[in-house]
Amino acid sequence: MTTPTSPRLEQVRRLVGPVPGPRSTELAARRSKAVSSAIASTMPVYAADADGGVILDVDGNTFIDFGTGIAVTSVGASNPRVVAAVQEAVTHFTHTCFMITPYEGYVRVCEELAARTPGDFAKKAALFNSGAEAVENAVKVARVYTKRDAIVVFDHAYHGRTNLTMAMTSKVMPYKQGFGPFAGEVYRVPTSYPFRDPEGMTGAEAARRALMLVDKQVGAGNVAAIVIEPIMGEGGFIVPAEGFLAELAAWCRANGAVFIADEVQAGFARTGAWFASEHDGVVPDVVVVAKGLAGGMPLSGVVGRAEIMDSVHPSGLGGTYGGNPVACAASLAAIEAVEAEGLIVKAQRIEAVVREVLADQVGVGVLGELRGRGAMLALEFVVPGTREPHPDAARAVAQACLAEGVLILTCGTFGNIVRLLPPLVIGEDVLRDGLGVLRGALIAQR
């Protein structure tokens, strides 16, 4: 492990004026005339620079970043390894289309995916642009391989915004409202949600509850794949009870279905392991990756058992920009950064610090639960003394943090989750400062 490069930007939270400031306000006015109102933003400020654990806005305010572009810039928003790799790549070529003139970077990324995803068997991969695109292609592969149609997904799932992945996604607003009809042969069953399941329900029991519905309402012989996020992302950072994923994987093996792990948000060191599946000792047949894969550049992939990935006819998968050479260079550098800078261990340390700072707030007032793994953690807000979701409290905490210079995101089917996704390179002093602001906002909500 090498010593991380010192950040370019001063790693300190600093508000030098109002939020939003005059430049951000000016840009917002221009945006209102040029950008579709269908595109929303969490922050009312505009970024000028970002590095390490902070974002600098156009008015000179510096915010602690607990969002990382939704778990994308895990190695930092301008990691020197990624920057250097991108700069080198663009001096040669920005695009040739791998389907026309292939190049080594694509092959190397696929080799890295095969080497790092769980499972000691021959694997192959294909590269795409976004998480949704990769999920959709994983489904295509599973359907060809099994010669079946049905896809099983879960309550609280989020898999993307394409037509098929909207069908697979659980939450209606804002992701599905008005956009139907959706793709067919997608079936939803209950997940394991320990905070909301019947008290004492084990992971195995939760799996049997779901699989009984699959058997009776879909038919095991019709299922091409079970698709699940090992830790659910947008649905609320839900960590399933121990044994849940293993039961699903075993059912797939017994019934000839493909077990697909959607690791788009949880993968690439985010949870304190290369992949969240590893925490449960589960070996998926196919793994879907994106977000943290390429240090901020658009790249996604599907990697799985070689016989599954090779079941599709030649030219059956692809896309003009899939596996772009510059994005591949960024990915190789990001993977190097995870290893060289010890970011898997760093993710584990982030979890320890968060739990240390916030432990005494759990179960007090509106904070019902603190859960998650590594640097993928969530706070679930409830009406005090109940399990009733309290989205107003989550929004109030997020707004209070923003006012003090800390960027945090909300999520959850009920809108009552605050999620913490700090960059894995964040300094511990910066992390503790941001958590102190969050703690103060929690206390104010009691």
Secondary structure, DSSP 8 states (H G I E B T S, - for coil): -------SS----B--S-SS-HHHHHHHHHHHHHS-TT---S-SS-EEEEETTEEEETTS-EEEESSHHHHT-TT-TT-HHHHHHHHHHHTT-S---TTTS--HHHHHHHHHHHHHSS-SS-EEEEEESSHHHHHHHHHHHHHHHHT--EEEEETT----SSHHHHHH----TTTTTT--S--SSEEEE----TTTS-TT--HHHHHHHHHHHIIIII-GGGEEEEEE-SS-TTTT-----TTHHHHHHHHHHHHT-EEEEE-TTTTTTTTSSSSGGGGGT---SEEEE-GGGGTTS--EEEEEEHHHHTTS-TTSS--SSTT-HHHHHHHHHHHHHHHHTTHHHHHHHHHHHHHHHHGGGTTSTTEEEEEEETTEEEEEEB-TTS--B-HHHHHHHHHHHHHTTEE-EEESTTS-EEEE---TT--HHHHHHHHHHHHHHHHHT-
